[in-house]
């Protein structure tokens, strides 16, 4: 052990360890949220064209039902 390690109290060591744990947990949470956002956007981009076709068909069906027939 070095001289600086001997001069610390056990409470200081525990406090430092808890602070490090808190920092690492926050960083992990941020990475997980970023990963989830990227995954969600990728899925949204992949399902975009089919969703647009479905919306367009709904609009066409609406026009067909409200248009007067000759």
C-alpha positions as CSV (number, residue, x, y, z in Angstrom):
1,X,0.0,0.0,0.0
2,X,1.1,3.5,-0.7
3,X,1.1,6.3,1.8
4,X,-1.9,8.0,0.2
5,X,-3.9,4.8,0.4
6,X,-3.1,4.5,4.2
7,X,-4.2,8.1,4.8
8,X,-7.8,7.5,3.5
9,X,-10.5,6.5,5.8
10,X,-12.7,3.6,4.9
11,X,-15.6,5.9,4.4
12,X,-13.7,7.9,1.8
13,X,-12.9,4.7,-0.1
14,X,-16.5,3.7,-0.1
15,X,-17.6,7.1,-1.1
16,X,-15.2,7.1,-4.0
17,X,-16.3,3.6,-5.1
18,X,-19.9,4.6,-5.0
19,X,-19.2,7.7,-7.0
20,X,-17.4,5.7,-9.6
21,X,-20.2,3.2,-9.7
22,X,-22.7,6.0,-10.2
23,X,-20.7,7.5,-13.1
24,X,-20.4,4.1,-14.8
25,X,-24.1,3.3,-14.4
26,X,-25.0,6.7,-15.8
27,X,-22.7,6.2,-18.8
28,X,-24.1,2.7,-19.4
29,X,-27.7,4.0,-19.3
30,X,-26.9,6.7,-21.8
31,X,-25.3,4.2,-24.2
32,X,-28.4,1.9,-23.8
33,X,-30.8,4.8,-24.6
34,X,-28.7,5.8,-27.6
35,X,-28.7,2.2,-28.9
36,X,-32.4,1.9,-28.4
37,X,-33.0,5.2,-30.3
38,X,-30.8,4.1,-33.2
39,X,-32.6,0.7,-33.4
40,X,-36.0,2.4,-33.3
41,X,-35.1,4.8,-36.1
42,X,-33.7,2.0,-38.2
43,X,-36.9,0.1,-37.8
44,X,-38.9,3.2,-38.7
45,X,-36.9,3.8,-41.8
46,X,-37.4,0.2,-42.9
47,X,-41.2,0.3,-42.4
48,X,-41.6,3.8,-43.9
49,X,-42.4,2.8,-47.5
50,X,-45.0,0.2,-46.6
51,X,-46.6,2.6,-44.2
52,X,-46.7,5.3,-46.9
53,X,-48.4,2.9,-49.3
54,X,-51.0,1.9,-46.7
55,X,-51.7,5.6,-46.0
56,X,-52.0,6.4,-49.7
57,X,-54.4,3.5,-50.2
58,X,-56.5,4.7,-47.3
59,X,-56.7,8.2,-48.9
60,X,-57.7,6.7,-52.2
61,X,-60.4,4.6,-50.5
62,X,-61.7,7.7,-48.8
63,X,-61.9,9.6,-52.1
64,X,-63.7,6.6,-53.7
65,X,-66.4,6.5,-51.1
66,X,-67.1,10.2,-51.0
67,X,-66.9,10.9,-54.7
68,X,-70.2,11.2,-56.6
69,X,-70.9,8.5,-59.0
70,X,-72.1,9.4,-62.5
